[in-house]
Amino acid sequence: VQLQASGGGSASAGESLTLSCVVSGRTFRDFSVGWFRQAPGKEREMLAAISRSGGGTWYADAVKGRFTISRDNAAITVYLQMNSLKPEDTAVYYCAATYSNTVTPTLCEFWGQGTLVTVSS
């Protein structure tokens, strides 16, 4: 299984970015997928997760109302739409996948390589 994250870049505060994560190598619908990030000097944090069907989502308080996770099973891709970006959103963003119904860092067997998001004030 391979995860390829893309879409990172630079943005100004208040702007938007959309991250993509292509999950290949196995049946995409078998995976629940999450987005995580790690800022310099900080621990990795889980931001959002989406169920296999896409019918269930979860968000961390830090991004609730600003970020939206979605998936396109035909495109084998999970997206993270990030609106109203803040400088504190600056981090390396990772997607990860698990066969489990529950997404946690420990349960995610497969991880992408990360994409850097930099938000300036």
Backbone bond lengths (Angstrom), bond angles and torsions (degrees), N, CA, C in turn:
res aa  C-N    CA-C-N  psi(-1)  N-CA   C-N-CA  omega(-1)  CA-C   N-CA-C  phi
1 V - - - 1.462 - - 1.530 108.07 -
2 Q 1.320 115.44 133.59 1.469 120.67 178.08 1.510 109.85 -126.20
3 L 1.329 115.66 138.09 1.444 121.61 175.32 1.518 108.35 -118.29
4 Q 1.316 116.09 129.67 1.456 121.62 -179.08 1.517 108.67 -121.55
5 A 1.326 115.90 108.46 1.459 120.80 179.53 1.521 109.59 -94.02
6 S 1.308 115.69 142.46 1.457 120.57 178.24 1.518 109.40 -152.21
7 G 1.332 115.39 172.33 1.453 120.52 175.56 1.509 114.68 105.39
8 G 1.317 117.11 -5.70 1.460 119.15 177.90 1.519 111.01 -68.48
9 G 1.310 115.08 169.05 1.448 120.50 179.45 1.510 110.11 164.44
10 S 1.306 115.53 -160.17 1.457 121.25 -179.91 1.518 110.64 -104.53
11 A 1.312 115.49 143.38 1.449 121.18 177.50 1.522 108.94 -147.11
12 S 1.290 115.94 158.30 1.455 121.30 172.94 1.521 109.11 -92.35
13 A 1.311 116.21 156.46 1.459 120.36 178.17 1.518 110.27 -54.54
14 G 1.324 115.21 134.85 1.453 120.86 -179.53 1.512 114.32 94.85
15 E 1.316 116.26 -16.08 1.456 119.79 -179.64 1.530 111.12 -83.25
16 S 1.326 114.76 -179.43 1.461 121.01 -176.28 1.519 110.77 -125.62
17 L 1.318 115.33 151.90 1.456 123.24 170.62 1.524 107.98 -141.15
18 T 1.324 115.65 152.52 1.458 120.48 174.48 1.516 109.60 -123.04
19 L 1.317 115.92 123.71 1.459 121.65 176.24 1.524 109.16 -95.96
20 S 1.329 114.93 147.46 1.457 121.77 177.26 1.517 109.33 -123.72
21 C 1.315 115.66 147.86 1.460 121.61 177.08 1.519 107.88 -137.76
22 V 1.324 115.94 110.12 1.452 121.69 177.59 1.521 108.34 -90.26
23 V 1.324 116.00 126.92 1.463 121.83 -178.79 1.515 107.99 -111.66
24 S 1.308 117.39 114.12 1.452 120.79 -175.62 1.520 110.63 -127.47
25 G 1.300 115.24 163.37 1.452 120.63 174.68 1.509 114.69 107.72
26 R 1.306 116.86 -23.76 1.465 122.31 177.01 1.527 107.43 -144.32
27 T 1.310 115.79 177.24 1.462 120.12 -179.57 1.518 110.03 -66.62
28 F 1.321 116.40 116.86 1.462 122.34 -173.86 1.522 111.36 -58.35
29 R 1.316 116.53 -38.49 1.461 120.23 -176.31 1.537 112.92 -67.11
30 D 1.312 117.16 -11.78 1.459 120.22 178.97 1.520 112.92 -78.54
31 F 1.356 116.25 -10.18 1.461 119.88 -171.64 1.519 113.44 -108.81
32 S 1.325 114.63 136.58 1.455 120.71 158.84 1.527 105.97 -88.64
33 V 1.326 116.58 147.02 1.463 120.36 -172.83 1.525 110.65 -132.66
34 G 1.296 115.18 143.27 1.457 120.47 177.75 1.514 111.89 -129.57
35 W 1.323 114.92 158.76 1.459 122.10 172.26 1.528 107.83 -113.62
36 F 1.311 114.96 139.20 1.450 122.94 -179.15 1.530 108.33 -133.09
37 R 1.314 116.38 165.69 1.454 118.77 172.87 1.520 109.69 -147.77
38 Q 1.309 114.19 157.15 1.458 120.30 176.32 1.516 108.25 -140.17
39 A 1.317 115.04 118.58 1.456 121.36 176.86 1.531 108.78 -91.61
40 P 1.325 117.37 156.62 1.459 120.47 179.75 1.528 112.00 -55.19
41 G 1.308 116.20 127.78 1.449 120.88 177.97 1.509 115.33 77.34
42 K 1.332 116.44 5.12 1.462 119.97 -178.85 1.520 110.59 -120.34
43 E 1.318 114.99 162.55 1.449 119.86 176.96 1.522 110.29 -77.35
44 R 1.322 114.41 155.52 1.453 119.43 174.95 1.521 109.83 -64.40
45 E 1.317 116.48 139.09 1.459 120.53 177.42 1.522 110.27 -127.21
46 M 1.291 114.05 145.04 1.458 120.63 178.25 1.519 108.40 -86.89
47 L 1.324 116.72 133.79 1.460 121.53 -175.02 1.519 113.75 -106.12
48 A 1.322 115.30 -44.56 1.452 119.41 -173.05 1.514 109.14 -159.67
49 A 1.319 114.73 156.47 1.459 120.48 178.00 1.514 109.38 -147.00
50 I 1.338 114.21 154.75 1.457 119.28 179.70 1.515 108.77 -139.46
51 S 1.326 115.83 141.25 1.452 121.57 -177.52 1.521 111.49 -75.02
52 R 1.319 115.50 173.24 1.470 120.58 -178.24 1.531 111.91 -58.73
53 S 1.325 114.99 -40.76 1.473 119.21 -177.61 1.521 112.34 -82.17
54 G 1.333 115.63 -18.45 1.457 119.61 -174.03 1.522 112.67 89.76
55 G 1.330 115.89 -4.85 1.453 119.06 -177.30 1.510 114.49 -78.32
56 G 1.318 116.27 -16.60 1.460 120.22 -179.71 1.515 111.23 -120.37
57 T 1.318 116.29 132.28 1.462 120.85 178.46 1.530 109.48 -134.08
58 W 1.313 114.81 158.65 1.468 121.56 177.76 1.517 107.71 -142.25
59 Y 1.326 116.62 144.52 1.461 121.41 178.88 1.523 110.70 -134.74
60 A 1.307 115.53 144.32 1.459 120.71 170.17 1.520 108.79 -72.80
61 D 1.305 115.74 151.04 1.460 120.32 -179.62 1.529 112.26 -57.24
62 A 1.327 115.76 -32.61 1.465 119.78 -176.10 1.526 113.06 -64.53
63 V 1.330 117.02 -21.73 1.468 119.72 -175.91 1.517 112.94 -123.59
64 K 1.309 117.27 -4.06 1.470 120.99 -178.02 1.528 109.57 -59.78
65 G 1.324 115.03 130.82 1.455 120.15 -179.25 1.517 113.85 89.79
66 R 1.325 117.09 -15.16 1.471 120.95 178.56 1.520 112.30 -112.87
67 F 1.326 117.37 -35.35 1.457 122.14 -178.09 1.524 109.72 -107.74
68 T 1.331 115.49 146.62 1.458 121.30 177.19 1.524 109.25 -132.64
69 I 1.321 115.80 126.92 1.461 120.72 176.10 1.524 108.51 -99.91
70 S 1.313 115.71 141.14 1.459 120.40 178.48 1.514 108.45 -151.38
71 R 1.323 116.23 167.33 1.449 120.06 178.62 1.502 110.32 -141.91
72 D 1.314 114.36 148.69 1.461 122.79 175.82 1.525 106.09 -122.36
73 N 1.317 116.60 101.11 1.454 119.64 -175.13 1.530 112.24 -64.71
74 A 1.298 117.39 -31.92 1.464 120.01 178.30 1.529 110.89 -66.45
75 A 1.322 115.85 -33.56 1.463 120.78 -178.87 1.524 111.97 -94.14
76 I 1.314 117.21 1.52 1.479 124.92 -177.10 1.527 111.02 46.75
77 T 1.314 114.81 44.78 1.456 120.77 -173.86 1.528 110.86 -133.69
78 V 1.330 115.14 139.66 1.454 122.42 170.66 1.519 107.51 -112.03
79 Y 1.325 115.64 137.83 1.459 121.46 -177.20 1.523 110.71 -114.84
80 L 1.315 114.87 153.57 1.460 121.41 170.00 1.522 107.28 -130.37
81 Q 1.316 115.16 103.02 1.461 121.23 176.73 1.521 107.91 -83.22
82 M 1.316 116.40 121.16 1.453 121.15 -176.39 1.517 109.51 -116.15
83 N 1.313 116.22 113.29 1.459 122.49 179.53 1.520 110.40 -110.46
84 S 1.315 115.08 164.47 1.469 121.55 177.35 1.520 111.38 47.97
85 L 1.313 115.52 50.11 1.455 120.47 -176.41 1.523 111.37 -62.27
86 K 1.318 114.71 147.39 1.463 122.76 -179.92 1.531 109.16 -122.81
87 P 1.311 117.88 155.42 1.477 118.91 176.76 1.521 112.64 -55.04
88 E 1.317 117.12 -32.35 1.475 119.81 179.80 1.522 113.02 -72.62
89 D 1.324 118.00 -4.68 1.466 121.18 173.10 1.527 111.78 -82.31
90 T 1.321 116.79 -5.28 1.466 120.27 179.11 1.524 110.32 -62.76
91 A 1.330 115.84 123.44 1.467 121.45 -176.02 1.522 109.09 -177.56
92 V 1.313 114.97 171.50 1.460 120.84 166.31 1.521 107.15 -90.00
93 Y 1.310 116.31 127.41 1.449 122.41 -177.14 1.531 109.71 -103.48
94 Y 1.326 115.04 134.31 1.452 122.22 -178.56 1.524 110.41 -123.79
95 C 1.319 116.10 144.93 1.448 119.94 167.09 1.524 107.72 -108.27
96 A 1.322 114.77 152.31 1.453 120.99 -179.08 1.516 109.21 -147.65
97 A 1.324 116.10 152.98 1.448 120.97 -174.88 1.520 110.52 -130.96
98 T 1.331 113.77 150.26 1.451 120.20 178.69 1.519 109.83 -143.36
99 Y 1.324 116.66 149.48 1.456 121.57 172.75 1.524 110.87 -77.13
100 S 1.323 116.67 -13.54 1.451 120.99 -177.96 1.524 111.55 -72.28
101 N 1.334 115.62 158.88 1.466 119.97 172.78 1.521 110.79 -71.71
102 T 1.310 116.17 -22.32 1.455 121.97 -175.80 1.525 109.74 -108.52
103 V 1.324 115.56 134.80 1.462 120.43 178.17 1.521 109.14 -102.24
104 T 1.309 116.19 119.26 1.457 122.72 170.81 1.521 106.15 -141.33
105 P 1.324 117.89 160.95 1.469 118.82 178.30 1.533 111.92 -56.55
106 T 1.321 116.29 -38.11 1.471 119.81 -177.58 1.514 111.88 -70.13
107 L 1.321 117.56 -35.90 1.461 121.27 -176.17 1.524 112.89 -81.24
108 C 1.314 117.98 -16.82 1.461 120.21 -179.24 1.520 110.50 -76.30
109 E 1.338 114.80 113.58 1.455 119.98 -177.55 1.522 112.41 -82.66
110 F 1.320 116.09 -23.65 1.454 120.25 -171.40 1.523 110.10 -127.02
111 W 1.321 116.48 133.95 1.463 122.39 -175.85 1.530 110.83 -129.87
112 G 1.327 114.81 145.07 1.450 120.66 172.31 1.512 110.56 -83.33
113 Q 1.321 115.66 178.26 1.449 120.64 -172.07 1.526 113.65 -87.27
114 G 1.288 118.17 -10.83 1.456 121.60 179.01 1.508 112.95 94.06
115 T 1.319 114.82 147.52 1.460 121.64 176.41 1.523 107.48 -137.33
116 L 1.327 116.22 134.87 1.465 121.20 -172.93 1.520 111.18 -86.38
117 V 1.318 114.90 131.51 1.461 122.42 174.01 1.525 107.91 -117.62
118 T 1.319 115.82 125.75 1.463 121.24 179.15 1.524 108.24 -122.52
119 V 1.320 116.23 123.50 1.458 121.05 -178.82 1.525 108.58 -117.83
120 S 1.310 115.16 123.06 1.460 120.49 -179.71 1.517 110.68 -101.56
121 S 1.310 115.60 152.05 1.465 119.89 -178.46 1.506 111.77 -86.12
